Amino acid sequence: GSPLRELSDNLFTRNKVLRPAVSVESSSFHQMRYLIARSNLIGMVPRSIALQGQAAKDLILLKPDLGSDFAPISLLFRKEFDQPPLIEEFARVVCATAKEMKLR
């Protein structure tokens, strides 16, 4: 259910390619970079982490740019907490802008 997992799944679906079996999932991008670099696994990490791995020569970027088909950010909120008015307004503006840009 994470944004990066959804992006990954959608990438395979959009290209009509069978998704590979998931071997490992982690919310730590640095741990994933370490694991990918020291195994025969492929994976998705944020570009900044991938570029660090590329600079350290322990990762190879298979496709460094996914294009502009994906929304650049996600907003996550905890349901059990009321959000301050400023946060609610920020979320409203972000969602309205995403809708105008046809990202949502």
Secondary structure, DSSP 8 states (H G I E B T S, - for coil): --HHHHHHHHHHHHTT----------S-HHHHHHHHHTSS------HHHHHHHHHTTS---S-S---SSS-S------TTS---HHHHHHHHHHHHHHHHTT--
